[in-house]
Amino acid sequence: MVEFGPARESELPQLVELLGLLFAAEAEFRPDPGKQEAALKMILTDRSRGRIYVAREGRRAVAMASLLFTVSTAEGGRAAWFEDLVVHPDYRSQGVGEQMLKYVIGEARNEGLLRITLLTDMQNERAQALYRRAGFVGSPMRPMRLKLKGKT
């Protein structure tokens, strides 16, 4: 039976593994366990940055997603970026991703957040359908990035 809840620091190696699966499949990113571990630690150790949630079966994290907090001047309050929804391949096509998404949206409501924004690979129609079923809508805004000097 899969249960949902906040991630634990002891699950960090499993979270890094899940992100490796996600980034190996994404067009724009590549897995880098050191970078993923450092970023996850930043979130796990400072609740003002956001939350990481997992779906667990026993002691195994089988899915994860995160909310990274920000302030929306358009909405007049706290908002979040939804990041890194990934389900372990052994648990895909069983509804775990949809349940994880619903759980995270519920937690965002409990936190009093006013909006959730996310990015998804343009060719990942399956993920886009999942997000639409949960109530997300397309935006006329175009994402743009400026990569600053990062850790090597």
MARBA-3410 file (N, C-alpha, C, O; in Angstrom, 1 decimal):
152
0.8,-1.2,0.0,0.0,0.0,0.0,0.9,1.3,0.0,1.8,1.4,0.8 ~ 0.6,2.2,-0.9,1.4,3.4,-1.0,0.8,4.5,-0.1,-0.4,4.7,-0.1 ~ 1.7,5.1,0.7,1.3,6.2,1.5,2.0,7.5,1.1,3.1,7.4,0.6 ~ 1.4,8.6,1.4,2.0,9.9,1.0,2.3,10.7,2.2,1.6,10.7,3.2 ~ 3.4,11.5,2.1,3.8,12.3,3.2,5.1,13.1,2.9,5.6,13.0,1.8
5.5,14.0,3.8,6.7,14.7,3.6,7.9,13.8,3.5,8.0,12.7,4.2 ~ 8.9,14.2,2.7,10.1,13.4,2.6,10.9,13.5,3.9,10.8,14.5,4.6 ~ 11.7,12.5,4.2,12.6,12.5,5.3,14.1,12.6,4.8,14.4,12.1,3.7 ~ 14.9,13.2,5.6,16.3,13.3,5.3,17.0,11.9,5.0,17.8,11.8,4.2 ~ 16.5,10.9,5.8,17.0,9.6,5.6,16.7,9.0,4.2,17.3,8.0,3.8
15.8,9.6,3.5,15.4,9.1,2.2,16.2,9.8,1.1,15.9,9.6,-0.1 ~ 17.1,10.6,1.4,17.9,11.4,0.4,18.5,10.5,-0.7,18.4,10.9,-1.8 ~ 19.1,9.4,-0.4,19.7,8.6,-1.5,18.6,8.1,-2.5,18.8,8.0,-3.7 ~ 17.4,7.8,-2.0,16.3,7.4,-2.8,15.8,8.5,-3.7,15.4,8.3,-4.8 ~ 15.8,9.7,-3.1,15.3,10.9,-3.8,16.3,11.2,-5.0,15.9,11.6,-6.1
17.6,11.1,-4.7,18.6,11.4,-5.7,18.4,10.3,-6.8,18.5,10.7,-8.0 ~ 18.1,9.1,-6.5,17.9,8.1,-7.5,16.7,8.4,-8.4,16.7,8.2,-9.6 ~ 15.6,8.8,-7.7,14.4,9.2,-8.5,14.7,10.4,-9.4,14.2,10.3,-10.6 ~ 15.4,11.4,-8.9,15.7,12.5,-9.8,16.6,12.1,-11.0,16.5,12.6,-12.1 ~ 17.5,11.1,-10.7,18.3,10.6,-11.8,17.4,10.0,-12.9,17.7,10.2,-14.1
16.4,9.3,-12.5,15.4,8.7,-13.5,14.7,9.8,-14.3,14.6,9.7,-15.5 ~ 14.3,10.8,-13.6,13.6,12.0,-14.2,14.5,12.7,-15.2,14.1,12.9,-16.3 ~ 15.7,13.1,-14.7,16.5,13.9,-15.6,17.1,13.1,-16.7,17.5,13.7,-17.8 ~ 17.2,11.8,-16.6,17.7,11.0,-17.8,16.6,11.0,-18.9,17.0,10.8,-20.0 ~ 15.4,11.3,-18.5,14.3,11.3,-19.5,13.9,12.7,-20.0,13.2,12.8,-21.0
14.4,13.7,-19.4,14.1,15.1,-19.8,15.0,15.6,-20.9,16.2,15.2,-20.9 ~ 14.5,16.5,-21.7,15.3,17.0,-22.8,16.3,18.0,-22.4,17.4,18.1,-23.0 ~ 16.0,18.8,-21.3,16.9,19.9,-21.0,17.9,19.6,-19.9,18.9,20.4,-19.7 ~ 17.7,18.5,-19.1,18.6,18.3,-18.0,19.3,17.0,-18.1,18.9,16.1,-18.8 ~ 20.4,16.8,-17.3,21.1,15.6,-17.2,21.3,15.2,-15.7,21.5,16.1,-14.9
21.2,14.0,-15.4,21.5,13.6,-14.0,22.9,14.0,-13.5,23.9,13.8,-14.2 ~ 22.9,14.5,-12.3,24.2,14.8,-11.6,23.9,14.6,-10.2,23.5,15.5,-9.5 ~ 24.2,13.4,-9.6,23.8,13.0,-8.3,24.3,14.0,-7.2,23.7,14.3,-6.3 ~ 25.5,14.6,-7.4,26.1,15.6,-6.5,25.2,16.8,-6.4,24.9,17.4,-5.3 ~ 24.8,17.3,-7.6,24.0,18.5,-7.7,22.6,18.2,-7.1,22.0,19.1,-6.4
22.0,17.1,-7.5,20.7,16.8,-7.0,20.7,16.6,-5.4,19.8,17.1,-4.8 ~ 21.7,16.0,-4.9,21.8,15.8,-3.4,21.9,17.2,-2.8,21.3,17.4,-1.8 ~ 22.8,18.1,-3.3,23.0,19.4,-2.7,21.6,20.2,-2.7,21.3,20.8,-1.7 ~ 20.9,20.2,-3.8,19.7,20.9,-3.9,18.6,20.3,-3.0,17.9,21.1,-2.3 ~ 18.5,19.0,-3.0,17.5,18.4,-2.1,17.8,18.7,-0.6,16.9,19.0,0.1
19.1,18.7,-0.2,19.4,19.1,1.2,19.0,20.5,1.5,18.5,20.8,2.6 ~ 19.2,21.4,0.5,18.8,22.8,0.7,17.3,22.9,1.1,16.9,23.7,1.9 ~ 16.5,22.1,0.4,15.0,22.1,0.6,14.7,21.4,1.9,13.9,21.9,2.7 ~ 15.2,20.2,2.1,14.9,19.4,3.3,15.3,20.1,4.6,14.6,19.9,5.6 ~ 16.3,20.9,4.6,16.8,21.5,5.8,16.3,22.9,6.1,16.6,23.5,7.1
15.6,23.5,5.1,15.1,24.9,5.3,13.6,24.9,4.8,13.4,25.1,3.6 ~ 12.7,24.8,5.7,11.3,24.7,5.3,10.8,26.0,4.7,9.7,26.0,4.0 ~ 11.5,27.1,4.8,11.1,28.3,4.1,11.3,28.2,2.6,10.7,29.0,1.8 ~ 12.1,27.3,2.1,12.4,27.1,0.7,11.3,26.4,0.0,11.0,26.6,-1.2 ~ 10.7,25.4,0.7,9.7,24.6,0.1,9.5,23.3,0.8,9.9,23.1,1.9
8.9,22.3,0.1,8.6,21.0,0.6,8.9,19.9,-0.4,8.7,20.2,-1.6 ~ 9.3,18.8,0.0,9.5,17.6,-0.8,8.5,16.6,-0.3,8.5,16.3,0.9 ~ 7.7,16.0,-1.1,6.8,15.0,-0.8,7.1,13.7,-1.4,7.7,13.7,-2.6 ~ 6.8,12.6,-0.8,7.1,11.3,-1.4,5.8,10.4,-1.3,4.9,10.6,-0.4 ~ 5.8,9.4,-2.1,4.9,8.3,-2.0,5.8,7.1,-1.6,6.8,6.8,-2.2
5.4,6.4,-0.5,6.2,5.4,0.1,5.4,4.1,0.1,4.2,4.0,0.3 ~ 6.2,3.0,-0.2,5.7,1.7,0.1,6.7,1.1,1.0,7.8,0.8,0.7 ~ 6.2,0.9,2.3,7.1,0.5,3.3,8.2,1.6,3.5,7.8,2.7,3.8 ~ 9.4,1.2,3.4,10.5,2.2,3.6,11.1,2.7,2.3,12.0,3.4,2.3 ~ 10.4,2.3,1.2,10.9,2.7,-0.1,10.1,3.9,-0.7,8.9,3.9,-0.7
10.8,5.0,-1.0,10.2,6.1,-1.7,10.0,5.7,-3.2,11.0,5.5,-3.9 ~ 8.8,5.6,-3.6,8.5,5.1,-5.0,8.1,6.3,-5.9,8.0,6.1,-7.1 ~ 7.9,7.5,-5.4,7.6,8.7,-6.1,7.9,9.9,-5.3,8.0,9.8,-4.1 ~ 8.1,11.0,-6.0,8.4,12.2,-5.3,7.9,13.4,-6.1,7.8,13.3,-7.3 ~ 7.7,14.5,-5.4,7.4,15.8,-6.1,7.8,16.9,-5.1,7.9,16.6,-3.9
8.0,18.1,-5.5,8.3,19.2,-4.6,7.6,20.5,-5.0,7.2,20.7,-6.1 ~ 7.4,21.3,-4.0,6.9,22.7,-4.1,8.0,23.6,-3.6,8.6,23.4,-2.5 ~ 8.4,24.5,-4.5,9.4,25.5,-4.1,8.7,26.9,-4.0,8.0,27.3,-4.9 ~ 8.8,27.5,-2.8,8.0,28.7,-2.5,8.5,29.9,-3.1,9.7,30.1,-3.3 ~ 7.6,30.8,-3.5,7.9,32.1,-4.0,6.8,33.1,-3.6,5.9,32.7,-2.9
6.9,34.3,-4.0,5.8,35.3,-3.8,5.4,35.8,-5.1,6.2,36.1,-6.0 ~ 4.1,35.8,-5.3,3.5,36.3,-6.6,2.9,37.7,-6.3,2.0,37.9,-5.5 ~ 3.5,38.7,-7.0,2.9,40.0,-6.9,1.6,40.1,-7.6,0.7,40.9,-7.3 ~ 1.4,39.2,-8.7,0.1,39.2,-9.4,-1.0,38.7,-8.5,-2.1,39.2,-8.5 ~ -0.7,37.6,-7.7,-1.7,37.0,-6.8,-1.7,37.7,-5.4,-2.7,37.6,-4.7
-0.7,38.5,-5.1,-0.7,39.2,-3.8,-0.4,38.3,-2.6,-0.8,38.5,-1.5 ~ 0.5,37.3,-2.9,0.8,36.4,-1.7,1.7,35.2,-2.2,2.3,35.2,-3.2 ~ 1.8,34.3,-1.3,2.6,33.1,-1.5,2.1,32.2,-2.6,0.9,32.0,-2.8 ~ 3.1,31.7,-3.4,2.8,30.8,-4.5,3.9,29.8,-4.5,4.9,29.9,-3.7 ~ 3.9,28.9,-5.4,4.9,27.8,-5.5,5.1,27.4,-6.9,4.3,27.4,-7.8
6.4,26.9,-7.2,6.7,26.2,-8.4,6.6,24.7,-8.0,7.1,24.2,-7.0 ~ 5.9,24.0,-8.9,5.8,22.5,-8.7,6.9,21.9,-9.5,7.0,22.2,-10.7 ~ 7.7,21.1,-8.9,8.9,20.5,-9.5,9.0,19.0,-9.3,8.5,18.5,-8.3 ~ 9.6,18.4,-10.3,10.2,17.1,-10.1,9.2,15.9,-9.8,9.5,15.1,-8.9 ~ 8.1,15.9,-10.4,7.2,14.8,-10.2,7.8,13.6,-11.0,8.0,13.6,-12.2
8.1,12.6,-10.2,8.7,11.4,-10.8,8.2,10.1,-10.1,8.1,10.1,-8.8 ~ 7.8,9.1,-10.8,7.4,7.8,-10.2,8.3,6.8,-10.7,8.7,6.7,-11.9 ~ 8.8,5.9,-9.8,9.7,4.8,-10.1,9.0,4.0,-11.2,7.8,3.7,-11.1 ~ 9.8,3.5,-12.1,9.2,2.7,-13.2,8.3,1.5,-12.8,7.4,1.1,-13.4 ~ 8.7,0.9,-11.6,7.9,-0.3,-11.1,6.5,0.1,-10.7,5.7,-0.7,-10.5
6.3,1.4,-10.5,5.0,1.9,-9.9,4.2,2.7,-10.9,3.2,3.3,-10.6 ~ 4.7,2.9,-12.2,4.0,3.7,-13.2,2.8,2.9,-13.7,2.7,1.7,-13.6 ~ 1.8,3.7,-14.2,0.6,3.2,-14.8,-0.3,2.5,-13.7,-1.1,1.6,-14.0 ~ -0.1,3.0,-12.4,-0.9,2.4,-11.3,-1.7,3.6,-10.6,-2.3,3.3,-9.6 ~ -1.6,4.8,-11.1,-2.3,5.9,-10.5,-1.4,6.6,-9.5,-1.9,7.6,-8.8
-0.2,6.2,-9.2,0.6,6.8,-8.2,0.9,8.3,-8.5,0.9,9.1,-7.6 ~ 1.2,8.6,-9.8,1.5,10.0,-10.1,0.3,10.9,-9.9,0.5,12.0,-9.4 ~ -0.8,10.4,-10.3,-2.0,11.2,-10.1,-2.4,11.4,-8.7,-2.7,12.5,-8.3 ~ -2.2,10.4,-7.9,-2.4,10.5,-6.4,-1.4,11.4,-5.8,-1.7,12.2,-4.9 ~ -0.1,11.3,-6.2,0.9,12.2,-5.7,0.6,13.7,-6.0,0.7,14.5,-5.2
0.2,13.9,-7.3,-0.2,15.3,-7.7,-1.4,15.8,-6.8,-1.3,17.0,-6.3 ~ -2.4,15.0,-6.6,-3.5,15.5,-5.8,-3.1,15.7,-4.4,-3.5,16.7,-3.7 ~ -2.2,14.9,-3.8,-1.7,15.1,-2.5,-1.0,16.4,-2.4,-1.2,17.2,-1.4 ~ -0.1,16.7,-3.3,0.7,17.9,-3.3,-0.2,19.1,-3.4,0.0,20.1,-2.7 ~ -1.2,19.1,-4.3,-2.1,20.2,-4.4,-2.9,20.4,-3.1,-3.0,21.6,-2.7
-3.3,19.4,-2.4,-3.9,19.5,-1.1,-3.0,20.1,-0.1,-3.4,21.0,0.7 ~ -1.7,19.7,-0.1,-0.8,20.3,0.8,-0.6,21.8,0.5,-0.4,22.6,1.4 ~ -0.5,22.2,-0.8,-0.4,23.6,-1.2,-1.6,24.4,-0.6,-1.4,25.5,-0.1 ~ -2.8,23.8,-0.7,-3.9,24.5,-0.2,-3.8,24.7,1.3,-4.1,25.8,1.9 ~ -3.4,23.6,2.0,-3.2,23.7,3.4,-2.1,24.8,3.8,-2.2,25.4,4.9
-1.2,25.0,3.0,-0.1,26.0,3.2,-0.6,27.4,2.9,0.1,28.4,3.3 ~ -1.8,27.5,2.3,-2.4,28.8,2.0,-1.8,29.4,0.7,-1.9,30.6,0.5 ~ -1.2,28.6,-0.1,-0.6,29.1,-1.4,-1.7,29.5,-2.3,-2.8,28.9,-2.3 ~ -1.5,30.5,-3.1,-2.5,31.1,-4.0,-2.4,30.5,-5.4,-3.4,30.6,-6.2 ~ -1.2,30.0,-5.8,-1.0,29.5,-7.2,0.1,28.5,-7.2,1.1,28.7,-6.5
0.0,27.5,-8.1,1.1,26.6,-8.4,1.4,26.8,-9.9,0.5,26.7,-10.7 ~ 2.7,26.9,-10.2,3.1,27.0,-11.6,4.1,25.8,-11.8,4.8,25.4,-10.9 ~ 4.0,25.3,-13.0,4.9,24.2,-13.4,5.4,24.3,-14.8,4.8,25.0,-15.6 ~ 6.5,23.6,-15.1,7.0,23.5,-16.4,7.0,22.0,-16.7,7.2,21.2,-15.9 ~ 6.7,21.7,-18.0,6.8,20.3,-18.4,7.4,20.2,-19.8,7.2,21.2,-20.6
8.1,19.2,-20.1,8.7,19.0,-21.4,7.6,19.2,-22.4,6.5,18.6,-22.3 ~ 7.8,19.9,-23.5,6.8,20.2,-24.5,6.3,18.9,-25.2,5.2,18.8,-25.6 ~ 7.2,17.9,-25.3,6.8,16.6,-26.0,6.2,15.6,-25.0,5.7,14.6,-25.5 ~ 6.1,15.9,-23.7,5.6,15.0,-22.8,4.1,15.1,-22.6,3.6,15.7,-21.6 ~ 3.4,14.7,-23.6,1.9,14.8,-23.6,1.2,14.1,-22.5,0.2,14.5,-22.0
1.8,12.9,-22.1,1.2,12.2,-21.0,1.2,13.0,-19.7,0.2,13.0,-19.0 ~ 2.3,13.6,-19.4,2.4,14.5,-18.2,1.4,15.7,-18.3,0.7,16.0,-17.4 ~ 1.4,16.3,-19.5,0.5,17.4,-19.7,-1.0,17.0,-19.5,-1.8,17.8,-18.9 ~ -1.4,15.8,-20.0,-2.7,15.3,-19.8,-3.0,15.1,-18.3,-4.1,15.5,-17.8 ~ -2.0,14.6,-17.5,-2.2,14.4,-16.1,-2.4,15.8,-15.4,-3.3,15.9,-14.6
-1.6,16.8,-15.8,-1.8,18.1,-15.2,-3.1,18.8,-15.5,-3.7,19.4,-14.7 ~ -3.5,18.6,-16.8,-4.8,19.2,-17.1,-6.0,18.5,-16.3,-6.9,19.2,-15.9 ~ -5.9,17.2,-16.1,-6.9,16.5,-15.3,-7.0,17.0,-13.9,-8.0,17.0,-13.3 ~ -5.8,17.5,-13.4,-5.8,18.1,-12.1,-6.2,19.5,-12.0,-6.3,20.1,-10.9 ~ -6.5,20.1,-13.2,-7.0,21.5,-13.2,-6.0,22.5,-13.7,-6.3,23.7,-13.8
-4.7,22.1,-14.0,-3.8,23.1,-14.6,-4.2,23.4,-16.0,-4.8,22.6,-16.7 ~ -3.9,24.7,-16.4,-4.2,25.2,-17.7,-3.0,25.7,-18.4,-2.0,26.1,-17.7 ~ -2.9,25.8,-19.7,-1.8,26.4,-20.4,-1.7,27.8,-20.1,-2.7,28.5,-19.7 ~ -0.5,28.4,-20.3,-0.3,29.8,-20.1,0.3,30.4,-21.3,1.0,29.8,-22.1 ~ -0.1,31.7,-21.6,0.5,32.4,-22.8,1.9,32.8,-22.5,2.6,33.3,-23.4
2.4,32.6,-21.2,3.7,33.0,-20.9,4.7,32.0,-21.5,4.4,30.8,-21.5 ~ 5.9,32.5,-22.0,6.9,31.6,-22.5,8.0,31.5,-21.5,8.6,32.5,-21.1 ~ 8.4,30.3,-21.1,9.6,30.2,-20.2,10.9,30.5,-21.0,11.0,30.2,-22.1 ~ 11.7,31.2,-20.3,13.1,31.6,-20.8,14.0,31.3,-19.6,13.7,31.5,-18.5 ~ 15.3,31.0,-20.0,16.3,30.7,-18.9,17.6,31.5,-19.3,17.9,31.7,-20.4
18.2,31.9,-18.2,19.6,32.4,-18.3,20.4,31.6,-17.3,20.2,31.6,-16.1 ~ 21.3,30.8,-17.8,22.1,29.9,-17.0,23.3,30.8,-16.5,24.1,31.3,-17.3 ~ 23.4,30.9,-15.2,24.5,31.6,-14.6,25.5,30.6,-14.2,25.3,29.4,-14.2 ~ 26.7,31.1,-13.9,27.8,30.1,-13.5,27.3,29.3,-12.3,26.9,29.7,-11.3 ~ 27.3,28.0,-12.6,26.8,27.0,-11.5,28.0,26.2,-11.0,29.1,26.3,-11.4
27.6,25.3,-10.1,28.6,24.4,-9.6,29.1,23.4,-10.7,28.2,23.0,-11.5 ~ 30.3,23.1,-10.7,30.8,22.1,-11.7,31.0,20.8,-11.1,31.5,19.9,-11.8
END
